[in-house]
Structure formats: structure tokens, C-alpha cells
Amino acid sequence: MEKFVPASTSATSIFTCGPSVYQRSHIGNYRTFLFEDTLVRYLEYCGFKVKRGMNFTDIEDKALIEAKRRGMTLRRLTDENIGIFTKEMRQLRMKVPDYLPRASENVESAIEIIETLLHKGKAYRYGTDIYFDPLKFPRFGSLYGLDMSRWPKRKVRFRKDTYPGMRWNRGDFILWHGCRADDRVCWDTPLGRGWPAWSIQDPSMIAPLFDETLSVYCGGIDNLVRHHDYSLAILESIRAYPMAKYWLHCHHLYANGKKMSKSLGNIIYLEMLTGKGFTAQEVRFFLIDGHYRRKMNFREDRFRMSAEKLRALRNRARNIQTKARGTRCVESETAIRLETLFQAGMNNDLQVDQAIDSLTALLAEKDRVGMPKKEAAALYASLRCIDDVLQVLF
């Protein structure tokens, strides 16, 4: 544990990996996005000025394959999924980031980075493709803790982003795809006709927005395999300073003990839960009521219990709001205690469940013994501040 100190005094810069929009986001994806939203809101609650970017990865192998399978353009496919995502962001009360770059709109930035890497000898051409040599970056794999002693001695190149059954592509990774006859999306560029690979896309979107060390970089825990080490190696090869000061990764949400996947048929979308009469706030509450670095398991009985827990908490908050109506807010020891308990949980590596349980217990205690109107007014004011972070009470 260490005290959080931003990389810059002017603003706390945060970049978070957004959705890969070859498909729509499910509640497992939203667990990560809501952890990031809670982090941003809590930093603002603590008085930090936050500048946040979140990207849309709208060019990648999977998107091109899916667009072809569905007989539609890549743009139409990704626009459709981005539209659903932004609608569901609002339903889940997520703050819209300051920047929402798309990979397809930052191809020039990707080209500039690749040209710099070629000039520095970190990247090289192989036919019409361009690859990054991880052995030219001394700290490669440091985020994940990769054992570089197992790196192959012979030259190996990986043209695809993902290979089934393979976690790490132990070899050189692709930065630029030279166009082939069956490629449906290509750009005419100084690098030749082609398109930027998945591994260069995040750096291409970060570089124009944040010319500094980021305070925090976030993503799902799966990004620790290849993705974030690729981005770090690329950006730190062209810049003389670290990519980010803190790296935070959210663990998976499982469904009935298994990872959500199309092949298992256990993917859960927001509308599937709201269609059963649950509210988006109840979904938000379930997904944030835990610790981001622990696995979470969705089961319908647990979800129903979580919804009941939130309803009871909301009823207590509304009773305090009703009692406080028309009363001037004054300082109250109970209100101070409430915020102190909330902060204790949140300051402990964002233990949101600890924070929620502490304030639930205190409100239950006050519900039993009753309270004067002035104390209710102070509690209500504190609850409003806390709910600026949680977004589930009012």
C-alpha cells in the first residue's frame, strides 16, 4: 500500500481501455468500466481534478472477421456497437470520459509512432508488414512479470493479434499489416497500403491526448497478457518518461462459476436484467459492490439478494431525505463518522464493498434509535456527496 500521488500537479490523468467494439459489451465488460468510473468519481470526491480518456478499438482482426461474417462494413458494425455502449453508459450512470478516441481516427498518429520506431531500430519491415522486436526493449514483460529466459533464440513473428490456446506470443509482434488481396479496410500511407495492428492502436490514441506520464492506466485483468506490456514497450520506446505511474486491473466477472463466452452461451447483457424488472442502478450496485482485484461470480440468486440489499439501503436514505426536508444542514458527528467510514473503505485500495457495508451498518443503527431533524439534514448532505461516487442511492 502507498499513498496515491498523481504524476502531475495540474491534473490527474487517467486512461482506461475501452470496449473492443466488434461485439456489444456484456455485464462482465461493464464490471471493469464501472470500477473505472467509481475510481474517477472517488478521486474527484477527494478533490482531484481528473482528465480521463477511454478508447474505442474499432480496427482489429476480430472486428474485420465479424463485419465480413455479417455482410456489413466495418464502420457500420462498430458504429452500431458504440451506439449501444454509449446508451448503456448513460443507463448505468457512468461519467462520459473527456476523450473518446477511435483507433480508425488515429491512423496518422500510429504511422508517426511506427516511423519513429523504425528510425530507432526497435521495429523492422518484413515484406509489407512491420514488426516490433521486444528484445530491443529492456523492460519488456515487466508489468506481467514475464520470464524472458524462455524467449525463443530464433526469430519468430506473430502476424495475428490472438492465437487460440496461446496466452503469450513469444516473438516479434506486428505493428502494421500490409494489405492483402482479401483485406476489406486499408489506408494509403507513407508506410505503404495497409492498416494499424491492434498492438499499436492504444499508443496511437494516447500519444495525441497525453504528452506526459499518465497518473493511472486501467483495464481488465486480461490486458495484463500481452496488451499492456505491448503498449508500454511502444510508448516508452519513443518517449523519455514512463507511460503510467499506477496500473490498476479489474478481475473477471464469471457467470455461474464460468467465464462469460459465446461458445458457452452464458453471456449476460444489461437489457436481459432490466427486461426481468431489475433497474440499471441495481446492476451497477451489484457490479461495484466488491473489490476490483477479486473475481466476482454472477448467479441470479446472488443478484436478487444484492438488489434487495440496495432497495433497503435506498429506503433508509430516502427516509433520511424526507426527515431532513426543510431543515438547515449543520455539522453532525454522525455525518462526519459516516464519511470517515466510507473513506476508510475507499482509501483501502478501493474496497467499495467495505465502504458500502460500513455506511449500511451506520444507517441501520440510526434507523433503530431515531435522529433529530438537524442530524438527518447533515446525514442527507453527506449521503448526497457519497452518492456522487456510488450513483445508486438517489
C-alpha positions, 0 to 999 in steps of 0.5 A: 500500500502507498499513498496515491500521488498523481504524476502531475500537479495540474491534473490527474490523468487517467486512461482506461481501455475501452470496449473492443467494439466488434461485439456489444459489451456484456455485464462482465465488460461493464464490471471493469468500466464501472470500477473505472468510473467509481475510481474517477468519481472517488478521486474527484470526491477527494478533490482531484481534478481528473482528465480521463480518456477511454478508447474505442478499438474499432480496427482489429482482426476480430472486428474485420472477421465479424463485419465480413461474417455479417455482410456489413462494413466495418464502420457500420458494425462498430458504429452500431456497437458504440451506439449501444455502449454509449446508451448503456453508459448513460443507463448505468450512470457512468461519467462520459470520459473527456476523450473518446478516441477511435483507433480508425481516427488515429491512423496518422498518429500510429504511422508517426509512432511506427516511423519513429520506431523504425528510425530507432531500430526497435521495429523492422519491415518484413515484406509489407508488414512491420514488426516490433522486436521486444528484445530491443526493449529492456523492460519488456514483460515487466508489468506481467512479470514475464520470464524472458529466459524462455524467449525463443533464440530464433526469430519468430513473428506473430502476424495475428493479434490472438492465437487460440490456446496461446496466452503469450506470443513469444516473438516479434509482434506486428505493428502494421499489416500490409494489405492483402488481396482479401483485406476489406479496410486499408489506408494509403500511407507513407508506410505503404497500403495497409492498416494499424495492428491492434498492438499499436492502436492504444499508443496511437490514441494516447500519444495525441491526448497525453504528452506526459506520464499518465497518473493511472492506466486501467483495464481488465485483468486480461490486458495484463497478457500481452496488451499492456506490456505491448503498449508500454514497450511502444510508448516508452520506446519513443518517449523519455518518461514512463507511460503510467505511474499506477496500473490498476486491473479489474478481475473477471466477472464469471457467470455461474462459476464460468467465464462469460463466452459465446461458445458457452452461451452464458453471456449476460447483457444489461437489457436481459436484467432490466427486461426481468424488472431489475433497474440499471442502478441495481446492476451497477450496485451489484457490479461495484459492490466488491473489490476490483482485484477479486473475481466476482461470480454472477448467479441470479440468486446472488443478484436478487439478494444484492438488489434487495440489499440496495432497495433497503439501503435506498429506503433508509436514505430516502427516509433520511431525505424526507426527515431532513426536508426543510431543515438547515444542514449543520455539522453532525458527528454522525455525518462526519463518522459516516464519511470517515467510514466510507473513506476508510473503505475507499482509501483501502485500495478501493474496497467499495464493498467495505465502504458500502457495508460500513455506511449500511451498518451506520444507517441501520443503527440510526434507523433503530434509535431515531435522529433529530431533524438537524442530524438527518439534514447533515446525514442527507448532505453527506449521503448526497456527496457519497452518492456522487461516487456510488450513483445508486442511492438517489 
